[in-house]
């Protein structure tokens, strides 16, 4: 059934599972869903004094907005990342002294020589020559260690490395939080700050990692979550098929040491419809997510008489053909196209897919001839390479939207 984001958020809250793993295309609304869910769990009301502690921790695009660069444009030597004041980072860095763990996690996914260094408190001058105090752990600088007591000059790290660093801070916070909450008796915990914590919402932690590190990241997240023995619940959303599949497989393995069971995880698919509403459907729990099959099912729904074909569907087709050519050993994906008019089909796909975007990000009109071409090619691929038909699934999903 089609729903609003608020209704989707409520359905996540109503699901009594330890973990909810959700796949969605980029542009579907994962970040907006995390904000909607946050407002549902811990709504802001300036007129009411907060009576309880933290109820939700979340990692999304807004988390990265707490960090911004000072590129030292005047001298071009002291490039450093600045941190907006935040209770979470203060607790992790100042109270818990997690700086070594943050560096360890960061170097695991980047470079074991690339070292973050947080600042101590110091005094500097503002533009009017007035003294200002810069608090400790409000800036971080990066250098490559040389194996002795010296390091390289401070460097500006890449956007991907920056995302890894920000994730490492959150991961250290999450690791410490789970450790605290695993102490059953509240009076025995080292802090009461997380006694009211109910949910952790993670939206696409680090999508810029290479496959090996992305797999390692997914395994680490799953192991940490499965080690949680409290009533804490987790929601993870991603647009990355590999990340989703590794998490799927990890959560499909029971962990006798922690008491985690396969039934504790729900797998879902989140979609945005053309009218601006949304769908969230349960995924089968007995097999991981086959991205190329999912794209093919999306194409079948588009070419169905009740469906709508848009430009990004040609991007889906090209994606399928590229994956098939790699798997089957073809040098060029165009060789998978029907021999008659092969170049014409190839050029048409290139022309449309080169400007295509993710589902939900582009609205564009496709002429009737292109619709017929897409339908023909999808049917040819299914017939020639013996793909399993999705007709029953499509009819069921279309009936669910009525």
N, C-alpha and C positions, 0 to 999 in steps of 0.2 A: 504494500500500500504506500502511495506517495505521501511524504510527510514534510513538514518544515524542519529547519535546523533545530529549533527548540524541541520539537517532538522527537527527533532523532536523539538529541542529548538526553531526553527523559527516558527513552528506550534503553540507552546505555546504562543509565542509573538504575533502571528496573531489572537489569540482567544480573542475576545473582551468580556471577562467575569471578574467580580470582583474576583471570586475565581475559581481555577482549582484544583480539588481533584483527586489525581492519586494513584491507587493501582499498586504495582509491587512486584514480588518476590525479596528476597534478592539476590544480585548478578546480577540483571538485568542491573544495571548501573544508579541507581537513583543519587548517588553522582556525578558521571561523568556528568550526565545530568544537575545537578545544576551548575557545573563548566562551562559547555558549554553554558548554559543560561546566566550565569554571564558575560562571555566573549562576548556574543552577545549584552548584554545591556550596559556593561561598559568595552570595550576592553582595555587592557593595551598597551600603546604606549609611551615608554620612550622618544621618540623624539618630542612628542607633549605635551605641557604644559596643564594640566587639567584646563579647563575653566569653568566647572560646578561642582556642589556639588555631593553628594552621589546619585547614581541612583538605587542601589539595595542593600538590606540587605539580607543575607542568613545565614541559620543555617544548617550545615551538619557536616560530619566527620572532615573537616578541621577546623571547629570552635573549636572542642575539642582539636585539636592539639596546640591551643594557651595556653593551661594549662598543666603543668607538675609538678611532685612531687619532692620535696627535702626531702628525708627520714632521713636526719640527721644521716648518717651511723656512724659518729664518736661517738656521745653521745646517739643517739636513744631516744631523748626526744622532739626535736623541729621539728616534722614532719609538713610540710606545703606545700600548693599548690601554685606554682609560675605562674604568668601571663605574657605572652609575651606582650611587648608594643603594644597597639592597640587603634586607635582613638575612636572606639565605646565604649569600656569599660572605657576609660578615661572620655568620655562625660557623661556616665551613673553614674559613681562612684564619680568623682571629681567635675564636673560642676553641675550635677543634684542632687547629694547626695542621690542616690537610694539605698544605703546600707540597710536601714531598709526594703524596699520593697523586695529586693533580699532575705533577710533572711526570710521574711514572706512567699514568694512563695516557697522557698526551704523547709521550715519546713512543709508547707502544704502537700507536697508529700513524706516527709521522717519521721521526728520525731520532735515534737514541742520543744524538749529539745536540739536537736543537733543544735548548733549555730555557724555560720561562723563569723570570726572576721578578718577584713582587717587591714593591718599594717599601722602605721604612718611612715613618713620618718625617717630613722635612718642611722647611720654610722657603718660600720663593716670593717674587714680586709680581704684582699684577700690572696692567698697562699704565696705571697711575702711580706706580712705584710704591704701592702699599704692601706691607707684609701679608702674606696669606699662608695658612698652614694646609699642607696636603696630607691627608690622613694616610696611615699605613694601609697597605693592601688595596689601594684605590687605583694603582697603575701596575702594569706588567710589561717588562721588556724581554726581548728574545735574542739569544746569541748562540753561536755554535761553539761548543766547548772543544778545547784543543788537547785535553788530556792532562793539563797541569792546572795551576790556579788562575790561569787567564782564559779569556774567551774572545771571540771575535767582536767586532763592533756590533752595536744593536742593529737588528735587521727587521724589516717589515715582512711578516710572514704572508703566505698566500691566503686567499679567501677560504680555501678548503682547510688549510692548517688552522686558521682562526676558528672555523666551525668546530674542528676537533678539540681545540683548547677549551672553548666554551662548553662543549659537551663534557669534557673531562672534569670541569668544575661541577656541573650538575651530577655527573655520575658519582663523583666523590661524595657529594651531598646525599645522593640516593643510597649509596653503600653504607654510609654512616647512619642514615635514618633507619634502614632495615635492621642494622645491628642493634640500634637502640630499642626499636619496637619488638625485637625478638626476645627481649627480656620480659617475661610474662607479667611480673608484678610491677605496677607503675612506680611504686615507691623505691624500687631497686634500680630504676633507670637513671642514667647520668644526666638526663635533662627531661623536663616535662613538656618541652616545646612541641613535640610531635604526638602527644597523647591523643589529640583529636583528629589526627590525619586519617583520611578515609581513602583518598584516591591519588594515584600518580598517573598523569596523562603525558605520553611521549609521542610527539609528532615528528616523524622523519629526522632522527638524530643527526646523522652525518652521511648524506647521500653522495658526497664528493669523494669518498674513499674508493680505492681500487678494490677489486672483488675479494682478494685474500683478506684484507683488513676489514672489509665489510662483513665477511663471514665471521671473523674473529669477534667483531663488535656485537653481532647478533648472538653469538654463543655466550659471550660475557653477560649480556643483558638477560638472556634466558636463565643462566645459572644463578645470577643475582636474584631475580624475581622468584625462582623456584626455592631459593633459600629462605624466603620470607615466611615466617611462621605466625605472623599476626593476621588480623582481619583486613589488612591493607589490600586494596584492589588496584589493578593496573589496566590502562587502556593504551594500546600502541597502534598508531596509524602510519602507513607508509605508501609511497607510490612505487617503491623499488621491488620488482618481483623476486630478485635473489634474496634480498633482506627478508621479505615476507616468507619465502620458502624455508630459509634456514630457521627462522623463528618458529614456523609451523612445525617443522620436524623436531626441533628442540622441545617444544611444548607438547608434542605428541609422545614424548618419552617420560614415563613416570620417574620420580626421584624418591626412592624409599627413605633416604636419609632425612628429607625435610617434610615428608608427608604429602608432597605435591602429587596429584593424580591427573591423568589426561582429561578427565571430565571437568577439571577446573578451568579449562580454556575454551573460549568460544571464538570461532573464526568467521569473519564477516567480510562482505564487499559493500562499499559505500559508493553510490552513484548520484550524479546530478542530472535531473531531467530537463528537457528543453523549456518547460514552463517555469523553471526556477525552483521546483520542489525537489525532494530527494528520496532515494530508496536506500535501505540497508537490509541486506539479505544474508542469511547464514550460509556459510560455505561447507561442503562436505568435510567431515573430520577424518576420513579414512585415506585421503590422498592429498599431496601438496598441490599448490597452485601452478597450473600450466599456463604460462602467460600467452603463448601463441594460440592455445585453444580458447582462451578467454577473448583474445582479439578477434578470432574467427567467429565466436558466438556473437560478439558485438556487431560484426559485419553482417551476419545473418539476420540479426534484428533490424539493422538499417535497411537491408534490401527487401525485407518482408513488406507486403502490400501496405501494412499499417505503420511501417517505419519511415524514417526520414534520413536521406543520405546527405552528408555534409563533407566538406573538403578534408577534414581530419581523418575520415574513414579511408582515404587513399593512403594516408600515412600509416594506418593500421595494416593495410594490405602490403605496403612496402616492407614494413617491419617483419611481417610473417614471411615474406619471400626471402628477405635477407637471412633470417634465422634458418629457414629450410635449406637455403643454398649452402650455408656453413655446415649444417648437419649432414647433408647428402653429398658434400664434396664437389659442388659446382663452383666454378671459378667466378661466375657472374649470376646474380639472381635473375637477370632477364632471361636466362636460359630455361627457367621454369615456366615461362609464359607460353601460351599456345603458339605453335610455329607460324600459323597464318597471322599476318599483321603483327608479328612480335615486336618490331621496332616502334610501330604506332602505339601499341599498348604500353611499351616501356616509356616512351616520351610523354604519354598522357599521365602516367603515374608520377613520373619525375616532376612534371609541370605542376601537378596538384599537390603532391606530398611535400615538395620543397617549401611551400608556404603554409603547410598544415601545422596545427598546434594540437595540444592535448585536448581531450574531450572536455567540453564545458568552457573552453577558453575562446572558442571561435564560432560565430554564427555566419554562415555563408551559403549562398544558393548554388546548387549544382544543377546543370541542365539535364534534360531527360536522357540525352544520349550518353552522358557520363554515368548516369544512374544505371542504364542498361549495361554499359561496359563493366562497371563494378560488379553487378549481379552475375554477369557471364563469367568473369574471372574468378569470383568466389566459388561458383559452382564447378568450374573447371579444376580448380585446385582441390576441392573436396573429392571430385571424381577421380582425377589422375593420381592423387597421392593418398587416396583412401582414408580421408579424415572421417572421424565419427560425426554423424549428423547431430545437430543441436535443436532440431525442430521442436521436440517435446519440451525442452527447457525453455525455449523462447516463448512458446504458447503459454506456459505456466507463468512466466514473468510478466508477459503482457496482460494476462488475466488479472494478475495481482495489482496492476496499476489502475484498473478500471474502478 
